[in-house]
Amino acid sequence: MFIIMLGTGSAFAKRFNNNNALIESGESRLLVDCGITLPKALHDQNISFSELDAVLISHIHGDHVGGLEELAFQMMFKFGRKPVLYIAEQLVTPLWEHTLKGGLIQGELNRLEDFFEVRPLTAGKRHELLPGITAELIQTDHIPGKDSFSFLFNERFFYSADMRFNGELLRSLVHVGVETIYHDCQLEAPGAVHACLDELLTLPQELQEKVWLMHYGDAIEDYLGRTGAMRIVQQGKRYEV
């Protein structure tokens, strides 16, 4: 299984695209989140929306769902089919009512299901999304009162969406066999709704060696050599995970 971070930037980064990913296994291509900059990021990689097999959404913030309107319209009017949308069951209604309805609704096309092949997921269960790609949704803390989910892929690769620091969770994942962790990282302390670098640096060395940092700010070069044993994911580079 391989991953390309189409963007590695925080919500307010300008030098980097939104933190969205493309996971590949064999012929399968899964888009993880679809933020505001995602359509341009795909274009820069010479990838069409029609080449994606499905999209998986972590939570409802613009840098994670802001590109879904273009995805829906391109797939409907340019390619003549609905994209497959994987999303936690409790996010289905909020995604439509609070985010997409205003831009997508037109005439009799007035439901999320009119634009997407919606496949709700239950957190805590392992789901086969595409051949060679399984995922378990793990509810993680981000914004109080708003549901947000991180992902455990193929039982060995943990991908945080946006989450506050939870060292206990990370240690438990490694204990059950997780080999690689892609973690969002706010560079400056304190970390209010994201894990910050200072918090992640409290992890033991052997755990840090499994962590790759993403969702960072424009000042990331100032932190080179200051991330302990943790490595920094480079935007647009393809990694095996």
CYANA upper distance limits for C-alpha pairs under 8 A (distance plus 0.5 A):
  1 MET  CA     23 ILE  CA      7.59
  1 MET  CA     24 GLU  CA      6.22
  1 MET  CA     25 SER  CA      5.16
  1 MET  CA     26 GLY  CA      8.12
  1 MET  CA    132 GLY  CA      8.25
  1 MET  CA    133 ILE  CA      8.42
  1 MET  CA    240 GLU  CA      6.40
  1 MET  CA    241 VAL  CA      6.22
  2 PHE  CA     23 ILE  CA      6.22
  2 PHE  CA     24 GLU  CA      5.62
  2 PHE  CA     25 SER  CA      6.97
  2 PHE  CA    238 ARG  CA      7.11
  2 PHE  CA    239 TYR  CA      5.94
  2 PHE  CA    240 GLU  CA      4.80
  2 PHE  CA    241 VAL  CA      6.09
  3 ILE  CA     21 ALA  CA      7.23
  3 ILE  CA     22 LEU  CA      6.10
  3 ILE  CA     23 ILE  CA      4.99
  3 ILE  CA     24 GLU  CA      6.73
  3 ILE  CA    238 ARG  CA      6.15
  3 ILE  CA    239 TYR  CA      5.81
  3 ILE  CA    240 GLU  CA      6.88
  3 ILE  CA    241 VAL  CA      7.40
  4 ILE  CA     21 ALA  CA      6.19
  4 ILE  CA     22 LEU  CA      5.65
  4 ILE  CA     23 ILE  CA      7.06
  4 ILE  CA    235 GLN  CA      8.02
  4 ILE  CA    236 GLY  CA      6.30
  4 ILE  CA    237 LYS  CA      6.19
  4 ILE  CA    238 ARG  CA      5.08
  4 ILE  CA    239 TYR  CA      6.93
  5 MET  CA     19 ASN  CA      7.61
  5 MET  CA     20 ASN  CA      6.54
  5 MET  CA     21 ALA  CA      4.86
  5 MET  CA     22 LEU  CA      6.83
  5 MET  CA    233 VAL  CA      8.20
  5 MET  CA    234 GLN  CA      7.85
  5 MET  CA    235 GLN  CA      5.85
  5 MET  CA    236 GLY  CA      6.00
  5 MET  CA    237 LYS  CA      7.29
  5 MET  CA    238 ARG  CA      7.99
  6 LEU  CA     17 ASN  CA      7.51
  6 LEU  CA     18 ASN  CA      8.28
  6 LEU  CA     19 ASN  CA      7.60
  6 LEU  CA     20 ASN  CA      6.06
  6 LEU  CA     21 ALA  CA      5.75
  6 LEU  CA     22 LEU  CA      7.26
  6 LEU  CA     38 LEU  CA      7.83
  6 LEU  CA     41 ALA  CA      6.35
  6 LEU  CA     42 LEU  CA      7.55
  6 LEU  CA    235 GLN  CA      6.55
  6 LEU  CA    236 GLY  CA      5.88
  7 GLY  CA     16 PHE  CA      6.57
  7 GLY  CA     17 ASN  CA      4.65
  7 GLY  CA     18 ASN  CA      5.38
  7 GLY  CA     19 ASN  CA      5.00
  7 GLY  CA     20 ASN  CA      5.78
  7 GLY  CA     21 ALA  CA      7.40
  7 GLY  CA     38 LEU  CA      8.28
  7 GLY  CA     41 ALA  CA      7.67
  7 GLY  CA    235 GLN  CA      5.95
  7 GLY  CA    236 GLY  CA      7.55
  8 THR  CA     16 PHE  CA      6.59
  8 THR  CA     17 ASN  CA      6.61
  8 THR  CA     18 ASN  CA      6.62
  8 THR  CA     19 ASN  CA      4.90
  8 THR  CA     20 ASN  CA      7.51
  8 THR  CA    214 MET  CA      5.73
  8 THR  CA    215 HIS  CA      5.35
  8 THR  CA    216 TYR  CA      6.98
  8 THR  CA    233 VAL  CA      7.78
  8 THR  CA    234 GLN  CA      7.65
  8 THR  CA    235 GLN  CA      6.03
  9 GLY  CA     13 ALA  CA      5.76
  9 GLY  CA     14 LYS  CA      8.18
  9 GLY  CA     15 ARG  CA      8.08
  9 GLY  CA     16 PHE  CA      5.22
  9 GLY  CA     17 ASN  CA      5.84
  9 GLY  CA     18 ASN  CA      5.53
  9 GLY  CA     19 ASN  CA      5.70
  9 GLY  CA    214 MET  CA      7.55
  9 GLY  CA    215 HIS  CA      5.04
  9 GLY  CA    216 TYR  CA      5.58
  9 GLY  CA    217 GLY  CA      6.37
  9 GLY  CA    218 ASP  CA      7.88
 10 SER  CA     16 PHE  CA      8.40
 10 SER  CA     18 ASN  CA      6.83
 10 SER  CA     19 ASN  CA      6.99
 10 SER  CA    186 GLN  CA      8.34
 10 SER  CA    215 HIS  CA      4.97
 10 SER  CA    216 TYR  CA      5.49
 10 SER  CA    217 GLY  CA      5.93
 11 ALA  CA     18 ASN  CA      6.86
 11 ALA  CA     19 ASN  CA      8.35
 11 ALA  CA     63 ASP  CA      6.22
 11 ALA  CA    215 HIS  CA      8.30
 12 PHE  CA    217 GLY  CA      7.84
 13 ALA  CA     17 ASN  CA      7.81
 13 ALA  CA     18 ASN  CA      8.16
 13 ALA  CA    216 TYR  CA      8.10
 13 ALA  CA    217 GLY  CA      5.80
 13 ALA  CA    218 ASP  CA      6.00
 14 LYS  CA    218 ASP  CA      7.26
 15 ARG  CA    218 ASP  CA      6.38
 16 PHE  CA    218 ASP  CA      7.62
 16 PHE  CA    235 GLN  CA      8.08
 17 ASN  CA     37 THR  CA      6.24
 17 ASN  CA     38 LEU  CA      7.81
 17 ASN  CA     41 ALA  CA      7.41
 18 ASN  CA     35 GLY  CA      6.44
 18 ASN  CA     36 ILE  CA      7.46
 18 ASN  CA     37 THR  CA      6.33
 18 ASN  CA     38 LEU  CA      7.41
 18 ASN  CA     63 ASP  CA      5.96
 18 ASN  CA     64 HIS  CA      7.83
 18 ASN  CA    215 HIS  CA      8.12
 19 ASN  CA     33 ASP  CA      8.49
 19 ASN  CA     35 GLY  CA      8.13
 19 ASN  CA     63 ASP  CA      7.64
 19 ASN  CA     64 HIS  CA      7.91
 19 ASN  CA    214 MET  CA      7.75
 19 ASN  CA    215 HIS  CA      5.88
 20 ASN  CA     31 LEU  CA      8.08
 20 ASN  CA     32 VAL  CA      6.30
 20 ASN  CA     33 ASP  CA      5.82
 20 ASN  CA     34 CYS  CA      6.80
 20 ASN  CA     35 GLY  CA      7.30
 20 ASN  CA     38 LEU  CA      7.58
 20 ASN  CA     64 HIS  CA      7.49
 21 ALA  CA     31 LEU  CA      6.42
 21 ALA  CA     32 VAL  CA      5.50
 21 ALA  CA     33 ASP  CA      7.43
 22 LEU  CA     29 ARG  CA      7.21
 22 LEU  CA     30 LEU  CA      6.23
 22 LEU  CA     31 LEU  CA      5.16
 22 LEU  CA     32 VAL  CA      6.56
 23 ILE  CA     29 ARG  CA      6.26
 23 ILE  CA     30 LEU  CA      5.59
 23 ILE  CA     31 LEU  CA      6.88
 23 ILE  CA     32 VAL  CA      7.85
 24 GLU  CA     28 SER  CA      6.03
 24 GLU  CA     29 ARG  CA      5.20
 24 GLU  CA     30 LEU  CA      6.94
 25 SER  CA     29 ARG  CA      7.31
 25 SER  CA    131 PRO  CA      7.96
 25 SER  CA    132 GLY  CA      6.09
 25 SER  CA    133 ILE  CA      7.18
 26 GLY  CA    131 PRO  CA      8.46
 26 GLY  CA    132 GLY  CA      7.65
 28 SER  CA     52 LEU  CA      8.49
 28 SER  CA     53 ASP  CA      7.02
 28 SER  CA    130 LEU  CA      6.80
 28 SER  CA    131 PRO  CA      6.90
 28 SER  CA    132 GLY  CA      7.88
 28 SER  CA    133 ILE  CA      8.40
 29 ARG  CA     51 GLU  CA      8.09
 29 ARG  CA     52 LEU  CA      5.89
 29 ARG  CA     53 ASP  CA      5.90
 29 ARG  CA     54 ALA  CA      7.57
 30 LEU  CA     52 LEU  CA      6.84
 30 LEU  CA     53 ASP  CA      6.42
 30 LEU  CA     54 ALA  CA      5.70
 30 LEU  CA     55 VAL  CA      6.21
 30 LEU  CA     56 LEU  CA      7.68
 30 LEU  CA    130 LEU  CA      8.18
 31 LEU  CA     52 LEU  CA      7.37
 31 LEU  CA     53 ASP  CA      8.43
 31 LEU  CA     54 ALA  CA      6.72
 31 LEU  CA     55 VAL  CA      5.00
 31 LEU  CA     56 LEU  CA      6.64
 32 VAL  CA     55 VAL  CA      6.32
 32 VAL  CA     56 LEU  CA      5.40
 32 VAL  CA     57 ILE  CA      6.70
 32 VAL  CA     58 SER  CA      8.22
 33 ASP  CA     55 VAL  CA      7.13
 33 ASP  CA     56 LEU  CA      6.27
 33 ASP  CA     57 ILE  CA      5.24
 33 ASP  CA     58 SER  CA      6.93
 33 ASP  CA     64 HIS  CA      5.41
 33 ASP  CA     65 VAL  CA      6.74
 34 CYS  CA     38 LEU  CA      6.12
 34 CYS  CA     55 VAL  CA      8.07
 34 CYS  CA     57 ILE  CA      7.86
 34 CYS  CA     63 ASP  CA      7.80
 34 CYS  CA     64 HIS  CA      5.57
 34 CYS  CA     65 VAL  CA      5.32
 34 CYS  CA     66 GLY  CA      6.88
 34 CYS  CA     67 GLY  CA      5.59
 34 CYS  CA     68 LEU  CA      6.46
 35 GLY  CA     62 GLY  CA      6.37
 35 GLY  CA     63 ASP  CA      4.58
 35 GLY  CA     64 HIS  CA      4.53
 35 GLY  CA     65 VAL  CA      5.14
 35 GLY  CA     66 GLY  CA      4.93
 35 GLY  CA     67 GLY  CA      5.29
 35 GLY  CA     68 LEU  CA      7.87
 36 ILE  CA     62 GLY  CA      6.71
 36 ILE  CA     63 ASP  CA      5.94
 36 ILE  CA     64 HIS  CA      7.77
 36 ILE  CA     65 VAL  CA      7.45
 36 ILE  CA     66 GLY  CA      4.72
 36 ILE  CA     67 GLY  CA      5.21
 37 THR  CA     41 ALA  CA      6.67
 37 THR  CA     63 ASP  CA      8.02
 37 THR  CA     66 GLY  CA      8.34
 37 THR  CA     67 GLY  CA      7.40
 38 LEU  CA     42 LEU  CA      6.59
 38 LEU  CA     67 GLY  CA      6.47
 39 PRO  CA     43 HIS  CA      6.78
 39 PRO  CA     67 GLY  CA      6.93
 39 PRO  CA     70 GLU  CA      8.01
 39 PRO  CA     71 LEU  CA      8.26
 40 LYS  CA     44 ASP  CA      6.65
 41 ALA  CA     45 GLN  CA      6.98
 42 LEU  CA     46 ASN  CA      6.75
 42 LEU  CA     47 ILE  CA      5.64
 42 LEU  CA     48 SER  CA      7.22
 42 LEU  CA     49 PHE  CA      8.28
 43 HIS  CA     47 ILE  CA      6.20
 43 HIS  CA     48 SER  CA      7.34
 45 GLN  CA    236 GLY  CA      8.30
 47 ILE  CA     51 GLU  CA      7.19
 48 SER  CA     52 LEU  CA      7.94
 49 PHE  CA     71 LEU  CA      7.21
 49 PHE  CA     74 GLN  CA      8.07
 49 PHE  CA     75 MET  CA      7.65
 50 SER  CA     75 MET  CA      7.40
 50 SER  CA     79 PHE  CA      7.37
 53 ASP  CA     83 PRO  CA      7.99
 53 ASP  CA     84 VAL  CA      7.42
 53 ASP  CA    130 LEU  CA      8.33
 54 ALA  CA     83 PRO  CA      6.79
 54 ALA  CA     84 VAL  CA      5.13
 54 ALA  CA     85 LEU  CA      6.44
 54 ALA  CA     86 TYR  CA      7.73
 55 VAL  CA     83 PRO  CA      8.13
 55 VAL  CA     84 VAL  CA      6.80
 55 VAL  CA     85 LEU  CA      5.64
 55 VAL  CA     86 TYR  CA      6.54
 56 LEU  CA     85 LEU  CA      6.62
 56 LEU  CA     86 TYR  CA      5.15
 56 LEU  CA     87 ILE  CA      6.43
 57 ILE  CA     64 HIS  CA      7.65
 57 ILE  CA     65 VAL  CA      7.73
 57 ILE  CA     85 LEU  CA      8.17
 57 ILE  CA     86 TYR  CA      6.94
 57 ILE  CA     87 ILE  CA      5.79
 57 ILE  CA     88 ALA  CA      8.28
 58 SER  CA     64 HIS  CA      7.80
 58 SER  CA     87 ILE  CA      7.58
 58 SER  CA     88 ALA  CA      8.25
 58 SER  CA    148 SER  CA      6.46
 58 SER  CA    149 PHE  CA      5.55
 58 SER  CA    150 SER  CA      6.88
 58 SER  CA    161 ALA  CA      6.53
 59 HIS  CA     64 HIS  CA      7.33
 59 HIS  CA     65 VAL  CA      8.19
 59 HIS  CA     91 LEU  CA      7.88
 59 HIS  CA    147 ASP  CA      7.15
 59 HIS  CA    148 SER  CA      5.28
 59 HIS  CA    149 PHE  CA      6.93
 59 HIS  CA    161 ALA  CA      8.26
 60 ILE  CA     64 HIS  CA      7.05
 60 ILE  CA     65 VAL  CA      6.58
 60 ILE  CA     91 LEU  CA      8.26
 60 ILE  CA     94 PRO  CA      8.47
 60 ILE  CA     95 LEU  CA      7.00
 60 ILE  CA     99 THR  CA      8.25
 60 ILE  CA    148 SER  CA      8.27
 61 HIS  CA     65 VAL  CA      6.56
 61 HIS  CA     66 GLY  CA      7.91
 62 GLY  CA     66 GLY  CA      4.91
 67 GLY  CA     71 LEU  CA      6.86
 68 LEU  CA     72 ALA  CA      6.55
 68 LEU  CA    100 LEU  CA      8.35
 69 GLU  CA     73 PHE  CA      6.75
 69 GLU  CA    100 LEU  CA      7.21
 69 GLU  CA    103 GLY  CA      7.54
 69 GLU  CA    104 LEU  CA      7.08
 70 GLU  CA     74 GLN  CA      6.38
 71 LEU  CA     75 MET  CA      6.54
 71 LEU  CA     83 PRO  CA      8.28
 72 ALA  CA     76 MET  CA      6.57
 72 ALA  CA     82 LYS  CA      7.61
 72 ALA  CA     83 PRO  CA      7.48
 72 ALA  CA    115 PHE  CA      6.27
 72 ALA  CA    116 PHE  CA      7.42
 73 PHE  CA     77 PHE  CA      6.35
 73 PHE  CA     78 LYS  CA      8.10
 73 PHE  CA    104 LEU  CA      8.50
 73 PHE  CA    115 PHE  CA      8.38
 74 GLN  CA     78 LYS  CA      5.54
 74 GLN  CA     79 PHE  CA      7.11
 75 MET  CA     79 PHE  CA      5.29
 75 MET  CA     80 GLY  CA      6.34
 75 MET  CA     81 ARG  CA      6.06
 75 MET  CA     82 LYS  CA      6.55
 75 MET  CA     83 PRO  CA      7.11
 76 MET  CA     80 GLY  CA      5.14
 76 MET  CA     81 ARG  CA      5.79
 76 MET  CA     82 LYS  CA      6.66
 76 MET  CA    115 PHE  CA      7.66
 82 LYS  CA    115 PHE  CA      6.31
 82 LYS  CA    116 PHE  CA      5.43
 82 LYS  CA    117 GLU  CA      6.32
 83 PRO  CA    115 PHE  CA      8.08
 83 PRO  CA    116 PHE  CA      5.75
 83 PRO  CA    117 GLU  CA      6.43
 84 VAL  CA    116 PHE  CA      6.45
 84 VAL  CA    117 GLU  CA      5.16
 84 VAL  CA    118 VAL  CA      6.67
 84 VAL  CA    119 ARG  CA      7.71
 85 LEU  CA    116 PHE  CA      6.61
 85 LEU  CA    117 GLU  CA      6.34
 85 LEU  CA    118 VAL  CA      5.40
 85 LEU  CA    119 ARG  CA      6.40
 86 TYR  CA    118 VAL  CA      6.82
 86 TYR  CA    119 ARG  CA      5.47
 86 TYR  CA    120 PRO  CA      6.40
 86 TYR  CA    121 LEU  CA      7.18
 86 TYR  CA    129 LEU  CA      8.43
 87 ILE  CA     91 LEU  CA      7.11
 87 ILE  CA     92 VAL  CA      7.21
 87 ILE  CA    118 VAL  CA      8.13
 87 ILE  CA    119 ARG  CA      7.11
 87 ILE  CA    120 PRO  CA      5.69
 87 ILE  CA    121 LEU  CA      6.26
 88 ALA  CA     92 VAL  CA      7.37
 88 ALA  CA    120 PRO  CA      5.94
 88 ALA  CA    121 LEU  CA      5.13
 88 ALA  CA    122 THR  CA      6.49
 88 ALA  CA    123 ALA  CA      7.24
 88 ALA  CA    137 LEU  CA      8.11
 88 ALA  CA    149 PHE  CA      8.39
 89 GLU  CA    120 PRO  CA      5.07
 89 GLU  CA    121 LEU  CA      5.88
 89 GLU  CA    122 THR  CA      6.67
 90 GLN  CA     94 PRO  CA      8.29
 90 GLN  CA    147 ASP  CA      8.34
 91 LEU  CA     95 LEU  CA      6.40
 91 LEU  CA    147 ASP  CA      7.87
 92 VAL  CA     96 TRP  CA      7.15
 92 VAL  CA    120 PRO  CA      7.73
 93 THR  CA     97 GLU  CA      6.45
 94 PRO  CA     98 HIS  CA      5.74
 94 PRO  CA     99 THR  CA      7.66
 95 LEU  CA     99 THR  CA      5.79
 95 LEU  CA    100 LEU  CA      6.79
 96 TRP  CA    100 LEU  CA      5.38
 96 TRP  CA    101 LYS  CA      5.66
 96 TRP  CA    111 ARG  CA      7.96
 96 TRP  CA    112 LEU  CA      6.39
 97 GLU  CA    101 LYS  CA      6.08
100 LEU  CA    104 LEU  CA      6.47
101 LYS  CA    105 ILE  CA      5.99
101 LYS  CA    110 ASN  CA      7.92
101 LYS  CA    111 ARG  CA      8.21
101 LYS  CA    112 LEU  CA      8.26
104 LEU  CA    109 LEU  CA      8.45
104 LEU  CA    110 ASN  CA      8.15
105 ILE  CA    109 LEU  CA      6.21
105 ILE  CA    110 ASN  CA      5.32
105 ILE  CA    111 ARG  CA      7.90
106 GLN  CA    110 ASN  CA      6.88
109 LEU  CA    114 ASP  CA      6.21
109 LEU  CA    115 PHE  CA      8.22
110 ASN  CA    114 ASP  CA      7.31
111 ARG  CA    115 PHE  CA      7.87
112 LEU  CA    116 PHE  CA      6.65
112 LEU  CA    118 VAL  CA      8.13
113 GLU  CA    117 GLU  CA      6.52
113 GLU  CA    118 VAL  CA      6.58
121 LEU  CA    127 HIS  CA      8.14
121 LEU  CA    137 LEU  CA      8.28
122 THR  CA    137 LEU  CA      7.76
123 ALA  CA    136 GLU  CA      7.16
123 ALA  CA    137 LEU  CA      5.15
123 ALA  CA    138 ILE  CA      6.39
123 ALA  CA    139 GLN  CA      7.36
124 GLY  CA    136 GLU  CA      6.44
124 GLY  CA    137 LEU  CA      6.22
124 GLY  CA    138 ILE  CA      6.44
125 LYS  CA    136 GLU  CA      6.00
125 LYS  CA    137 LEU  CA      7.51
126 ARG  CA    134 THR  CA      7.13
126 ARG  CA    135 ALA  CA      6.13
126 ARG  CA    136 GLU  CA      5.01
126 ARG  CA    137 LEU  CA      8.18
127 HIS  CA    134 THR  CA      5.91
127 HIS  CA    135 ALA  CA      5.83
127 HIS  CA    136 GLU  CA      6.68
128 GLU  CA    132 GLY  CA      8.41
128 GLU  CA    133 ILE  CA      6.60
128 GLU  CA    134 THR  CA      4.72
128 GLU  CA    135 ALA  CA      6.96
129 LEU  CA    133 ILE  CA      6.37
129 LEU  CA    134 THR  CA      6.07
129 LEU  CA    135 ALA  CA      7.38
130 LEU  CA    134 THR  CA      7.54
133 ILE  CA    153 PHE  CA      7.31
133 ILE  CA    154 ASN  CA      6.65
134 THR  CA    153 PHE  CA      6.03
134 THR  CA    154 ASN  CA      5.49
134 THR  CA    155 GLU  CA      8.27
135 ALA  CA    151 PHE  CA      6.71
135 ALA  CA    152 LEU  CA      5.90
135 ALA  CA    153 PHE  CA      4.97
135 ALA  CA    154 ASN  CA      6.70
135 ALA  CA    155 GLU  CA      8.10
136 GLU  CA    151 PHE  CA      6.19
136 GLU  CA    152 LEU  CA      5.56
136 GLU  CA    153 PHE  CA      7.11
137 LEU  CA    149 PHE  CA      6.40
137 LEU  CA    150 SER  CA      6.38
137 LEU  CA    151 PHE  CA      5.42
137 LEU  CA    152 LEU  CA      7.09
138 ILE  CA    149 PHE  CA      5.87
138 ILE  CA    150 SER  CA      5.69
138 ILE  CA    151 PHE  CA      6.43
138 ILE  CA    152 LEU  CA      7.83
139 GLN  CA    147 ASP  CA      7.79
139 GLN  CA    148 SER  CA      6.40
139 GLN  CA    149 PHE  CA      4.88
139 GLN  CA    150 SER  CA      6.77
140 THR  CA    147 ASP  CA      8.47
140 THR  CA    148 SER  CA      6.42
140 THR  CA    149 PHE  CA      5.97
140 THR  CA    150 SER  CA      6.81
140 THR  CA    163 MET  CA      6.43
140 THR  CA    164 ARG  CA      8.16
141 ASP  CA    147 ASP  CA      8.33
141 ASP  CA    148 SER  CA      7.23
141 ASP  CA    163 MET  CA      5.85
141 ASP  CA    164 ARG  CA      6.23
141 ASP  CA    193 VAL  CA      8.34
142 HIS  CA    146 LYS  CA      7.99
142 HIS  CA    147 ASP  CA      8.33
142 HIS  CA    148 SER  CA      6.94
142 HIS  CA    162 ASP  CA      6.52
142 HIS  CA    163 MET  CA      5.11
142 HIS  CA    164 ARG  CA      6.10
142 HIS  CA    193 VAL  CA      5.61
142 HIS  CA    194 HIS  CA      7.21
143 ILE  CA    147 ASP  CA      8.20
143 ILE  CA    148 SER  CA      8.41
143 ILE  CA    193 VAL  CA      6.56
148 SER  CA    161 ALA  CA      8.02
148 SER  CA    162 ASP  CA      7.97
148 SER  CA    163 MET  CA      8.44
149 PHE  CA    160 SER  CA      8.24
149 PHE  CA    161 ALA  CA      6.87
150 SER  CA    158 PHE  CA      8.14
150 SER  CA    159 TYR  CA      6.47
150 SER  CA    160 SER  CA      5.07
150 SER  CA    161 ALA  CA      5.35
150 SER  CA    162 ASP  CA      8.03
150 SER  CA    163 MET  CA      8.40
151 PHE  CA    158 PHE  CA      6.31
151 PHE  CA    159 TYR  CA      5.67
151 PHE  CA    160 SER  CA      6.83
151 PHE  CA    161 ALA  CA      7.96
152 LEU  CA    156 ARG  CA      7.43
152 LEU  CA    157 PHE  CA      6.19
152 LEU  CA    158 PHE  CA      5.01
152 LEU  CA    159 TYR  CA      6.84
153 PHE  CA    157 PHE  CA      5.56
153 PHE  CA    158 PHE  CA      6.72
153 PHE  CA    159 TYR  CA      8.13
155 GLU  CA    177 GLY  CA      7.84
155 GLU  CA    178 VAL  CA      7.07
156 ARG  CA    177 GLY  CA      6.46
156 ARG  CA    178 VAL  CA      4.49
156 ARG  CA    179 GLU  CA      5.89
156 ARG  CA    180 THR  CA      7.24
157 PHE  CA    178 VAL  CA      6.18
157 PHE  CA    179 GLU  CA      6.64
157 PHE  CA    180 THR  CA      5.52
157 PHE  CA    181 ILE  CA      6.50
157 PHE  CA    182 TYR  CA      8.42
157 PHE  CA    241 VAL  CA      7.16
158 PHE  CA    173 LEU  CA      8.42
158 PHE  CA    178 VAL  CA      7.31
158 PHE  CA    180 THR  CA      6.85
158 PHE  CA    181 ILE  CA      5.28
158 PHE  CA    182 TYR  CA      6.78
159 TYR  CA    181 ILE  CA      6.49
159 TYR  CA    182 TYR  CA      5.38
159 TYR  CA    183 HIS  CA      6.82
160 SER  CA    181 ILE  CA      8.27
160 SER  CA    182 TYR  CA      6.75
160 SER  CA    183 HIS  CA      5.66
160 SER  CA    184 ASP  CA      6.83
161 ALA  CA    183 HIS  CA      8.16
161 ALA  CA    184 ASP  CA      7.42
162 ASP  CA    184 ASP  CA      6.62
162 ASP  CA    193 VAL  CA      8.13
162 ASP  CA    194 HIS  CA      6.60
163 MET  CA    184 ASP  CA      7.74
163 MET  CA    193 VAL  CA      6.90
163 MET  CA    194 HIS  CA      5.52
163 MET  CA    195 ALA  CA      6.80
164 ARG  CA    191 GLY  CA      7.60
164 ARG  CA    192 ALA  CA      7.62
164 ARG  CA    193 VAL  CA      5.73
164 ARG  CA    194 HIS  CA      4.83
164 ARG  CA    195 ALA  CA      5.10
165 PHE  CA    191 GLY  CA      8.39
165 PHE  CA    194 HIS  CA      7.16
165 PHE  CA    195 ALA  CA      4.78
165 PHE  CA    196 CYS  CA      7.86
165 PHE  CA    199 GLU  CA      7.26
165 PHE  CA    200 LEU  CA      7.82
166 ASN  CA    170 LEU  CA      7.09
166 ASN  CA    195 ALA  CA      8.43
167 GLY  CA    171 ARG  CA      6.64
167 GLY  CA    200 LEU  CA      8.43
167 GLY  CA    203 LEU  CA      7.42
168 GLU  CA    172 SER  CA      6.66
169 LEU  CA    173 LEU  CA      6.70
170 LEU  CA    174 VAL  CA      6.88
171 ARG  CA    175 HIS  CA      6.67
171 ARG  CA    207 LEU  CA      7.90
172 SER  CA    176 VAL  CA      7.01
173 LEU  CA    177 GLY  CA      7.08
173 LEU  CA    178 VAL  CA      6.00
174 VAL  CA    178 VAL  CA      5.07
174 VAL  CA    179 GLU  CA      7.17
174 VAL  CA    207 LEU  CA      8.08
179 GLU  CA    210 LYS  CA      6.77
180 THR  CA    210 LYS  CA      5.48
180 THR  CA    211 VAL  CA      6.75
180 THR  CA    212 TRP  CA      8.18
180 THR  CA    241 VAL  CA      7.20
181 ILE  CA    210 LYS  CA      6.32
181 ILE  CA    211 VAL  CA      5.20
181 ILE  CA    212 TRP  CA      6.57
182 TYR  CA    211 VAL  CA      6.42
182 TYR  CA    212 TRP  CA      5.32
182 TYR  CA    213 LEU  CA      6.47
182 TYR  CA    214 MET  CA      7.17
183 HIS  CA    211 VAL  CA      7.25
183 HIS  CA    212 TRP  CA      6.65
183 HIS  CA    213 LEU  CA      5.68
183 HIS  CA    214 MET  CA      6.35
183 HIS  CA    215 HIS  CA      8.22
184 ASP  CA    194 HIS  CA      7.48
184 ASP  CA    195 ALA  CA      7.28
184 ASP  CA    213 LEU  CA      6.46
184 ASP  CA    214 MET  CA      5.35
184 ASP  CA    215 HIS  CA      5.24
184 ASP  CA    216 TYR  CA      7.34
185 CYS  CA    194 HIS  CA      7.12
185 CYS  CA    195 ALA  CA      6.07
185 CYS  CA    196 CYS  CA      5.77
185 CYS  CA    197 LEU  CA      6.43
185 CYS  CA    213 LEU  CA      6.45
185 CYS  CA    214 MET  CA      6.49
185 CYS  CA    215 HIS  CA      6.30
185 CYS  CA    216 TYR  CA      5.97
186 GLN  CA    191 GLY  CA      6.99
186 GLN  CA    194 HIS  CA      6.54
186 GLN  CA    195 ALA  CA      6.56
186 GLN  CA    196 CYS  CA      4.83
186 GLN  CA    197 LEU  CA      6.61
186 GLN  CA    215 HIS  CA      7.85
186 GLN  CA    216 TYR  CA      6.26
186 GLN  CA    217 GLY  CA      7.56
187 LEU  CA    196 CYS  CA      6.18
187 LEU  CA    197 LEU  CA      5.77
187 LEU  CA    198 ASP  CA      8.48
187 LEU  CA    216 TYR  CA      6.96
187 LEU  CA    217 GLY  CA      7.23
187 LEU  CA    220 ILE  CA      7.98
187 LEU  CA    223 TYR  CA      8.49
188 GLU  CA    196 CYS  CA      6.83
188 GLU  CA    197 LEU  CA      7.40
188 GLU  CA    198 ASP  CA      8.41
189 ALA  CA    196 CYS  CA      6.27
189 ALA  CA    197 LEU  CA      7.75
189 ALA  CA    198 ASP  CA      7.19
190 PRO  CA    196 CYS  CA      7.05
191 GLY  CA    195 ALA  CA      5.81
191 GLY  CA    196 CYS  CA      5.22
191 GLY  CA    199 GLU  CA      8.48
195 ALA  CA    199 GLU  CA      6.93
195 ALA  CA    200 LEU  CA      7.33
196 CYS  CA    200 LEU  CA      6.92
197 LEU  CA    201 LEU  CA      6.60
197 LEU  CA    227 THR  CA      7.78
198 ASP  CA    202 THR  CA      7.41
199 GLU  CA    203 LEU  CA      8.14
200 LEU  CA    208 GLN  CA      8.36
201 LEU  CA    208 GLN  CA      8.05
201 LEU  CA    227 THR  CA      7.54
201 LEU  CA    228 GLY  CA      7.02
203 LEU  CA    207 LEU  CA      6.80
203 LEU  CA    208 GLN  CA      6.60
204 PRO  CA    208 GLN  CA      6.72
205 GLN  CA    209 GLU  CA      6.80
205 GLN  CA    228 GLY  CA      8.46
205 GLN  CA    229 ALA  CA      7.00
206 GLU  CA    210 LYS  CA      7.76
207 LEU  CA    211 VAL  CA      7.42
208 GLN  CA    228 GLY  CA      7.84
208 GLN  CA    229 ALA  CA      5.82
208 GLN  CA    230 MET  CA      5.61
209 GLU  CA    229 ALA  CA      5.67
209 GLU  CA    230 MET  CA      6.08
209 GLU  CA    231 ARG  CA      8.26
210 LYS  CA    230 MET  CA      7.66
211 VAL  CA    230 MET  CA      5.74
211 VAL  CA    231 ARG  CA      7.11
212 TRP  CA    230 MET  CA      6.19
212 TRP  CA    231 ARG  CA      5.27
212 TRP  CA    232 ILE  CA      5.88
212 TRP  CA    233 VAL  CA      6.41
213 LEU  CA    230 MET  CA      7.42
213 LEU  CA    231 ARG  CA      6.61
213 LEU  CA    232 ILE  CA      5.22
213 LEU  CA    233 VAL  CA      6.25
214 MET  CA    232 ILE  CA      7.10
214 MET  CA    233 VAL  CA      6.26
216 TYR  CA    220 ILE  CA      7.15
219 ALA  CA    223 TYR  CA      7.88
220 ILE  CA    224 LEU  CA      7.48
223 TYR  CA    227 THR  CA      7.31
227 THR  CA    231 ARG  CA      7.56
233 VAL  CA    237 LYS  CA      8.50
